[in-house]
Structures are given as C-alpha cells and as structure tokens.
Amino acid sequence: MQTRFIRIPEASAKTGLPRSTIYRKTAEGSFPRIRKLGERTSAFVEAEVDAWIAARADSPDRCAAPPPRRSKAGGAP
C-alpha cells in the first residue's frame, strides 16, 4: 500500500475535529504527528489518521449521557 499524505483540511473533515483541536492534540501527543514535507508544507500520514479514528470508534464512549432533566414541581411559574 502506498503512503498518502493529507493536509489539515482533509484531516479535519475525516475526524470532524476543528483544526485548533487537531493541533492541540498533536502537541499533546494524542493525535498522529504532523510531518514536514517542505519548508512551508506539513501533512499527516493518512493511514495513521485512519487508525486514530478506528481506535476511537472501537472504544466505549468516554462520556455518559447526561441525566434526564427534572421538571419543576408545581407547574408553570
């Protein structure tokens, strides 16, 4: 399989994350690292981004659903 590089707009579209979150997660080490392709060009390895997505899809939800809202007793104010 041939290695394909994707730029930030495509990585954002694939993950559904805004670019600022992608850059933050990359800096934290919780997203695939960005590769310098030239002096002013950077990209991600597509297979690494796809693996990151798959790992999140296979993991259980980290956030539980919020509890149902209770209505106020006594009706409308």
C-alpha positions in Angstrom: 0.0 0.0 0.0 1.3 3.4 -0.9 1.7 6.1 1.8 -0.6 9.0 1.2 -0.3 12.4 3.0 -3.3 14.5 3.9 -3.3 18.2 4.8 -5.1 19.7 7.8 -8.4 20.4 6.0 -8.8 16.8 5.0 -7.7 15.5 8.4 -10.3 17.9 9.9 -13.0 16.6 7.5 -12.2 13.0 8.3 -12.2 13.3 12.0 -14.8 16.0 12.5 -12.4 17.9 14.7 -11.6 21.6 14.2 -8.0 22.4 13.2 -7.3 24.0 16.5 -8.2 20.8 18.3 -6.1 18.7 15.9 -3.1 21.0 16.5 -3.6 20.8 20.3 -4.0 17.0 20.3 -0.9 16.7 18.1 1.1 18.8 20.6 -0.2 16.7 23.5 0.8 13.5 21.6 -2.8 12.2 21.5 -3.1 12.6 17.7 -0.8 11.4 14.9 2.3 13.6 14.5 2.5 16.0 11.6 5.2 15.6 9.1 7.2 18.4 7.5 7.1 17.8 3.7 8.9 21.1 2.8 9.8 24.4 4.2 6.2 25.6 4.4 4.2 22.3 3.9 3.1 19.9 6.6 0.8 16.9 6.4 -0.4 13.8 8.2 0.1 10.2 7.1 -3.5 9.2 6.1 -3.1 5.6 7.5 -2.2 7.0 10.9 -5.2 9.3 11.0 -7.4 6.4 9.9 -6.0 4.2 12.7 -6.7 7.0 15.2 -10.3 7.2 14.0 -10.7 3.4 14.2 -9.3 3.3 17.7 -11.9 5.9 18.8 -14.7 4.1 17.0 -13.8 0.8 18.7 -13.6 2.3 22.2 -16.6 2.7 24.5 -18.0 6.2 25.0 -15.9 8.1 27.4 -18.8 10.4 28.3 -22.0 9.1 29.8 -25.3 10.6 28.7 -26.4 13.5 30.9 -29.1 12.7 33.4 -32.7 13.5 32.3 -33.9 16.9 33.3 -36.5 17.0 36.0 -39.4 19.3 35.6 -40.1 21.8 38.4 -42.8 20.8 40.8 -45.9 23.0 40.8 -46.2 23.6 37.1 -45.6 26.9 35.3 -44.5 30.0 37.3 
